[in-house]
């Protein structure tokens, strides 16, 4: 073995980082200058070489003498050394591979040499007849890649090149694996050909798993798309899956792409505890859409106070419990046309939704209003409530009844109060998207009922009252605020004006300091009316119950952290819902290729006019035939639809 004191001549070939290098001079300061090929030659570029100084322990001697040159050594190896595949074949057609195999057969025929270790130089001298320095790299590759000999890695760490014959069982296993690898390579090559032609077989789904993972956003790489020379993006992966028929148009990737589960939470809530509760007299009304399955609020007027009752899951969901953490990660219930993926377990509705049992447990906000409709006082109670469920349509027919008339009057006064305070009232038509059992899409207008507007005002009063209660009692709380918009002086009428208003609005902010919510026209505000489906509301309830029970409150720092984490999940759910709605809208247009509808011109300030299609709840930009004024209507139909990019081009039909 060579040592630090060994004299190593210039042009000695060494093994450095799995490649051949040449010593170019004498050692200095314990380091030898070497030169090696950093990049092979290509059709347009010559080979690139690198020169550096390395320590003696960083390389291993391949030759004991001087080679002609590194270029000559590399050239001989390129012309004579067998490929790795050739070393698995008995009839490889490569002379050097045949010599290695014959050497192996000779050694194993003798018991003394069958299991003995042999130095690199001795082995090469045996199968080549002599050791030639210019051939050392090619001979090393022949031994390193062969199935017949294995290198002693421990000896390599000690700076020695040692090989020994492999047992026949190991050779057979290596050959078997190589054959399987070769067969798999042939199968994959055939698959890539079918992929290029978009004529996949059912069994090809095995090769498309990485494409699906990319389309779902689970990874940012796809070997299949790389091998097919396709840009590796979720959109391209989605497009490829559609083109090959692996996915049909009804596959919605967006919730998973946003890191969301399409299944409801699974950890069930404990049954509500037996605790002292205030029994609220009379009947309260849970008013919601006909298709609502998770009623979490009810309202009533008792002659003196406005009561707003909210579902009370915080009676068993403790702060920082596993259920709380899971809800925080989700941020909100995910509402999709396919169904709801609930923030809390589905089976909790029976115990905690309002109006599903004869009596409901609630966290209730009792609000005293002054003559102008302002909140004079808000108290919070744990309650037992008699709740009756009504649809919006049913409530509209009862708006003048003794039970509901006062609620409608309070709501109307609250609207006037908020408008006086600068509230911005934006009214843009919404739609409701549903799927049947065959995933046929239906899109219907969301009906604007008087009772839905009344309930909205009740929920705003509950949020305002809760904010005042928390502030008055110095409770760290998730307050919601919004900066004042700068409204244009020349606001158009109609839908064009509504879209202009929307562009003026700032993003909401959530924090622990109360501030004006200018969009709503409220001095301070929070959300407490949806603890079954919105984490910030559940967090607020946990804090209110801790205050009512005299327990330790969540401190400001932890509150900020939980607000931030919950809001991140909420925003992800919101974006996934918007993407999913657009996806299903485009599926609807693909399922109804003859669809036509009215589009309203809402803005003409950009490169192309902006239009809104009320029947689809969809905005688009397109050129128009002639000069159509703001709020003017044109008839449009869908043209090119790109489902993977969520784009559609509309054209004017008249």
N, C-alpha and C positions, 0 to 999 in steps of 0.2 A: 504493500500500500504506500502511496506517495504521502509525504508529510509536508509541513510548512517549509522544511529545509530542502525538499526535493528541487532539483534544478529542472525547470520546465522550459523546453526550447520554444522559440518562436515558431509558429505554424503547427503547434501541437493542437489536436482536435479534442475538445472537451464537451461534456454534456452539461448544458446550462438551461434550467427551467424547461426541460423536455424538448430542447432543440439543440442542434449542433452549433458550436461556437469555436472560434480559433483564437489561440493566444497570440497577441500581436507584439509583445515586448516583455521585458523583464519586470519583475514585481517591484513596486515602490510602496513603502509604508504598509507592507503586508497585503497589498492588493495587486491583482494581475489585470492588465488591460486585455479586454476581449472584444471580438467583433462577431455579430450574428445577424441573421436575416430577420428583420422585423416584419416584412411583408413580401410575399412572393410576387414575381412579375405577372402582369396582366397584359391583355392585348393592347392596352394604351399606355401602360406605365412600366418602367423597369423595376426590378426588385429593389426594395429599400433595405438598407443595412444600418445597424446601430452599433456604436462603439461606447463602451463604458468600462469602469474598473470595478472588479468584484473580489470578495475575499476568497481564500483558498477553499474554505468549507462550503462555498456556494456552488462549486462545480465538481464534476467527476471526470477523470481522465478516460477518454475513449481510445486514445492511441498513446503509444510510448515514444513514438518518433515524430518526424515532421511530415506533414502532408504537403502536396503541391500548392494548394490554396483552398480556402473555404468554398469558393465557387466550384472548383473541380470536385470536391467531396460531395456537395449538394447535387451537382449534375449527375455524378455516378449513381447516387441513391435514387434520384428521380427516374433514371433509365433502367435500373436493375432491381431495386427493392420491390418486393411483392406488396400488393395492397392487403389490407387486413382481411378482406373477403377471400382473397386467394389462399390465405394461410389455413382456411377451413376446408379446402378442397384437395383431394388426393391427386387429381389430375388438373393442376392449376395452370399449366402452360408457362410457368415462371421457373427458370432454372434455379434461382436462388432458393425459392420455396421448396423445390424438389430436393435440393442439397440439404436443407435443414431437416426435412422429413427423413431422408436416408440416414443422416447423422443420428437422429432420434432412434430409428429402428436398430441401428448398430449398437447404441448404448444400452438399450433395454434388453438386448439379446444376451447381455453379460450381467450376471447377478452383481458383480462388483461395481459396475457403472450404472446400473438401472436406477438406483436411488441416490447416486452420488451428486454432489454439487460440483459445478465446473465454472472456472473463470471465463469471462467474456473472450479473452484472447485465446485461451485453450480451445474453446468451442469453435471459434472462427477458424483457427488453424486446422481443426479436425475436419470441418465440412468444406473449407475452401482450399485446404492443402497448405496454406501459408497465411500469415496476417499482413495485410496491406493497409497502410495508414490512410490512403485515399479512399479505401472502401469501408472504413470503420463505421461510418454513419449508416450506410445502406445495410451492412451486416447487423448492426444493432437493431435497426427497424425490423429486419427479418426475424430476429429472435424475440423482440418485444411483442410483436403482433401475432406470433405463431400460437397455435393451440398445443404444440408439442412440448414446449418448454415454458416454465414460469420463472419470473425473476424474483430473487430474494430481496424483498423490500427492506428488511432490516440491514442487510449488507449494503444496500444502496445508501441508507442513511449514514453508514460508516464510511462512505466513499468508495465502495467496492461494487464491481459489476459481476454478479454471480447468478448463474442459471442452473436449474435442475430439471430433469424430465418429469412430465406430468404423469400421474397414474391414468390408466386407460379409462377408468370410470369418469374422471374429470374431463378428459378429452371428449368422451361421448356426450356428456351433458353440455359442454360448450358448443359442440357441433349441433346438438338438438336445438339449443337456444338460437344459434345463428340461422338454422333453417327456418325456425319459427319467425325470426326477425325478418328474414328475406321474404317469406310468404306474406307477412304483414305489410311489408313495404310494397309488394306487388298489389295487395288488396287496396292499400291506400292510394296507390297510383291510379288504379282503376276507379276508385271513388272520386278522386279529384277530376278525372276525365268526365265522369257523370255529372259532377257538380258544375263544371264549366258548361255542360250542355243542359243543365237544369233538369236532368232526368234521373233523380235519385230513386233508389230502391228502399223498401221499408227498413231493411237492416242498416242502411246508411245513417239512421238516426244516432247510432253509436258515435259516429264521427262528428255529429253536429252538436254535441253537448256543449263544447266550448263556445260555439256560436250562440247558443241559447244563453249561456252564462254572460256573454258579452251584451246580448240584447237586453238582459235583465239588469245590467249594471253590476253584476257580481264580480266582474273582473274587467280589466282594460286591455286584455290580450286574448287572441284567438289563434292557435296554431293553424287551424283550418283556413281561416281567412288570410293569414300570412302566406300559407302555401298556395292559396288561390290568387295571390297578388291583389287582394282587396283591402281597402283602407279599414283599419280596425276601429270602428266606432259603433256605439249601440244602435244608431240609426241604420247603418249599413248592414249590421247583423240582422236587425228586424226585417229589412228589405230582402235579404238573402233567404231568410226563413219563409217569407211569404212567397217569393219566386219559386222556391223548391217545393212548396206545398207542405213543408214541415209544420208550419203554422197556418191557420186560416185567419181571415180578417177579424174574427171575434176575439183573438188573443190580445189581452190588454196588459202590456208589460210595465206600465208606469208606477203602480204602487210598489212593486218589488224593486224597480229601478231607483225609487226614492228611499229604499231601505225600509219599507213598511210591510207589515204582515197583512195578508188579505183574510186572516182568520181572527175572530174575536179573542180577547184575553181568556185564558183558561182557568186561572186560579180563582176559585169561588170566594165570595164574601161570606163571612159568618152571618148567622141570623141576627137581626137587630136586637140590641140588648134591652133588657127590662130596665127602664129608667123612668124617672119622673118626667112627665110631659104635660104641657098645658092642653086641655081639651078645648078646641075652638068650636063654638056653637055654630049651627047653621050648615049650609052646604057651600062648598067652594067648587069652582069649575075649571077643569083641565081642558083647554081649548086648543086644538091643533089640527094639522092636516088629517084627512081621512086615512092616509097610508102610514101615519106615525105609529110606531110600536113601542116607543120609549118615553111616554109622557113624564116630564120631570118638573112641571110647574102647574100651579092652580091659583086662581084669584077669587077674591070675594070682597064685598063691601058690607060692613055690619051696622051701618048707620053713623058711625063715628070714625072708624079707621078703615084704611085700605089694607087688606091682607094679601100678601103674596107668599105662597107656600112653595117650597122647593124640596125636591127629593133629598134624602139625608144619608147618602152612603158613607159620609165621614163619621157616622156613628160607630162604624166598625173598621174603616180604613184609617189606620194610624199613620202619622207622618213618618216617612222613611221606612215603612214596612215594605215587604216584597210587592204587595199589590200597588202601593203608592209609587214605588220605583218603576214598575212596569207601565203604569198609567202615565207617569212623567215621560218615559221614553216614547210612548205613542203620541202624547200631546193632546190627542183628541180622537174621538170616534171617526173612522174613515168611512165616509158615505160614498158609495159607488153605485152605478146603475145595476151592477151584479148583486149588490146587497151591502150590508153594513158590517165592517170589522170593528167591533166595539172596544172602547177603551177599558171598560170593566166587563167582567164575564157576563155572558148572555143570561145565565140563570139568576143573576142578581135582580133582574127587572121585576120578578114576581114579588120580591120583598121590598124593593126600594122605589119603583116607579109609582106614580100617583094615580089613584083611581082604579087599580087592578084588584084591590080588595075592598071590603066594606069600610074599613078605616085605614088611612095612610099615615105613616110617620113622616114628619117633615121638619125642616128647619125653616122657620117662618119669619117674615119681615112685616112688622106692624107699623104702618106709616100714617102719621098725622099730617094733613095738608092744611095750609092756611087758605085764606079767601082767594089768594091769587094763584093757588095751585102749587106753591112752593112747599118743599118738605120742611115742616116745623119740627118733626121728631121722627126718629126711627128706632124701634126696639127689635131685638132678635130673641126668638123663643124656640125651644124644642117642643114640638106640638104633635097632637093627634087630630086629624082632619077628616071630615066627611067629604069625599071628592066625587063629583059627577063628571064624566067625560062628554065633551061635545066636539063635533067637527066645526070648522069655520062656517060652513054653510048653515048648520043648525044654529050656531050662535048668532048669525046675521038675522035669522028669523025671530030671534028673541031680544034684539037690541033695545026694544022699548018695554021689555018685561020688567017687573019689579026687581028680579034677580040681577039683571045685567045693565039696565038703563044707566045707573050711576057710574058704572065702570066705563061705559062709552063716553059719558060726559067728562069724567076725569081725564080720559085719554085725549079728548079734543082740547081741553084746557092745557094739557101738558104740551101738546104740539104747539099751541099758540105761545106758551111760555118759552119754549126752546127756540122758536123762530125769532122772538123778540131778543133773545140772548145771542143770536147770530148763527143758529143751527143751519146747516146746509142740507136741504132736502133733495135728494137725488132719486129720480124714479126712472129706472131703465128696465124694460120688460125682461123677465126671467122665464126659463123653460124647465120642465121636469122630464128627465130621460129615464125610460124604463126598458127592461128586456123581458121577453116572454121565455117560456121553457126551451124554445128553439133558438134563443139569442137573436130574435128579430127585434129591432129597435123601434121604439115609439117615442116621439117628442111632442109634448103637449105644453101649452102655456101655463105658467104658474098663475093661478087666479088671485087677483088682488081683492081680498074681501075686507069689509069694514072691521070684522072681528080680528083678522090677522093684524091689522094696523093697531087695533086697540090693545092686543096682547103685546105687540112690540113696545108700546108706551108703558105698559105695566112692567115689562122686564127692564126698561130703562129706569123707571122709578125705583125698582128693587136695587139695581146697580148703584144708583145715586145715593139711595138711603143707606146701603151697606158701606159705601165709601165714607159717608158722614159718620156713621157709627164707629168704624175703625179709626178714623182720624180723631174723633172726640175721645176715644178710649186709648189712644196711642198704641194701636195694634199694628205691628209690621204687616203690610198688606200689599197685594198686587194691584196697584192703581193703574188705570189706563188713561192716557192723555193723547191729545192730537193738537199740533200747532194750527194756528189760524191760517186759512188759505188766503191768497191774494185774488180776489174775484174781479173778473173783467167788467169794465163799465158798459161794454156793448154786448151783453150776453144775449145770444139768439134765443128764440122761443123754441118750443117743442123738443124733440129728441136731440137736435143739434146742441141746444143749450144744456141739456143734461150731460152730454158727453164732454162739453167744455168745462162744466162744473167738476166733473170727475177728474179731469186732468189737473185741476187746481189743488186737489186735496193732497195733504201730506200723509206719510205713513204714520200709523199709530205707534205709541211708545208704551211699554209696560215697565214699571219700576215701583219702588217703595215710597216715592214721594208723590202726593196728590198734586195734580195740575189740571188746568182747564182742558176739557175735551171740546175743542172749538167746533168740530164737525157736528157734534150732538147738541152744542149749546148748553153744556153742563159744567158747573164750576169744579166738580170732581166726580170721578166715575170709576166703577169697577164692574166686573162681570161675576155674578153669583148664581145665575139661574139655570145652569146646565152642568151640574157636577157629575152626572152620569156619562157625559160625553165630551167634556172639555176640562183639561187638567187644571188650568188656572182657577176655574170655578171650584174644583175639588180642593185645591190648595187653600183657597179663601175659606171654604167651609171648615177645613181642619183647624184653621187658625181661630175662626169664630167659636167653634165648639170648645177649643182649649180655653179660650177666654171665659166662656160661660161656665165651664167646669172648674175654673180656678187653677188649671194646669199650666205648666211652663209653655210659653209661646215660642214659635220658631223665631230665632233672632234675625236681625236685618241681613247679615251676611249670608246665612243659609237661605233666607227667603229670596234674595237676589239670585243666588245660584239656582234654586229650584224654578224660579220664574224663567230664567234664561234657558234651562234645559227643557222645561215644558213648552216654552214658546218655540224652540227649535223643532220639536216634534210636531207642534201645531202647524207651523209654516210648511213643513215637509208634507203633512197630510193635505193642507190646502192646495199646494202646488200639484200634488199627485191627483187630487180630485179634479182640478182644472184640466190637466193633461188627459185624464181618463174621459172627462166629458167631451173634450175635443175629439178624442179617439172614437167614441161611440157616435158622435155627430157625423163624422166622416163615414163610419160604417153604415149609418142610416142612409147617407147619400149614395153609397155603393149599393145598398140593398134597394134603393129607389132611384134608379138612374134617370127616370123621366121627371124627377121633382123639379118644380119651378115655384118661385115665391117672390114676395115683394121685398125690396131693400130700400132703406131710407138713407139719403145722403146726410151725414152728420158732420162732415168736415171737408173743406176744400183747400186747406192751407198747405198740404204736402205735395209731393210729386204726383201723387194720384189721389183722387177723392176717397175719403173713408166712408164706408157704408155699413149700416147695421141691418141684419136680417132678423126681425122679431120672431118669426116662426121657428128659427133655429137657435136664437140667442147668440148669434155669431157675428163677429166683426170681420170686415174684409176691405181690401184696397183694390180698386180696379178703374180702368178708363171707362168713360161714359160716352155714349152717342149724343152729342149735343150738349148744351149748357143746362144742366139740371140744377135748380136752386137748392139751398139748404132746406132740409125737411121734405124735399121732393122725393117721389117714389119711382123706382124703376123695377121692371120685372127681370129676374135673373134665374139662371140655371147653373148647376155645377159642371165644370169642365174637368180639367186634369186634377186628379186626387192622388196625393202622395201620402199614404197612410203612415209610413215609417217616419216621415219628416213632419207629420201633422199639418200638411198644407193642402189647400184647395184653391183652385182658380175659378172664379165665377165669370160668366159672360152675360151681357145684356141680351134679352130675347126680343125686345121691341123698342 
